[in-house]
Amino acid sequence: MEILFELQGFLIGLIGWAASVLMIQNSERLTVNDKRAMAVCMWVFWMMPGIGTLALQGVLTMSTAALYVGITTLALGALVLLGAVGPRTRP
């Protein structure tokens, strides 16, 4: 049960990111590329405090928390870029 207490800040960040992405995806005024870029930016916005709570509780050091945010942001950005590349068809 103690692990759930330590992860509650991270889970709130994850739920907040998912809710933000749902709102972004339902926006009609944004282009597809803008929606993808905003989803990655929202990840950073929500995960800094989410993973920061783990550093505050002593589960992670600050440098490790910053590294996790950076690595997960790069991985998410790579997945978004790979998803943006459509299959090539011959004319």
C-alpha angles and dihedrals in degrees: 000000000000092000090059090054091052093047099047094096091050091048091050089052091049093049091046091052092049091050091048092050091050090053091047093049091052092053111109097193096064125083121234092256091050090052091051093048092048091050090057092045090050089053090060091043093053100034097053092069092030095058090031089068088061089054091047091054092048097248091116133021118241093251092050091049091050090048091052092050091049096046095046091047091052091047092049091047091051091051091049091050092048090050091051093058106087126204114277118240127193117246 
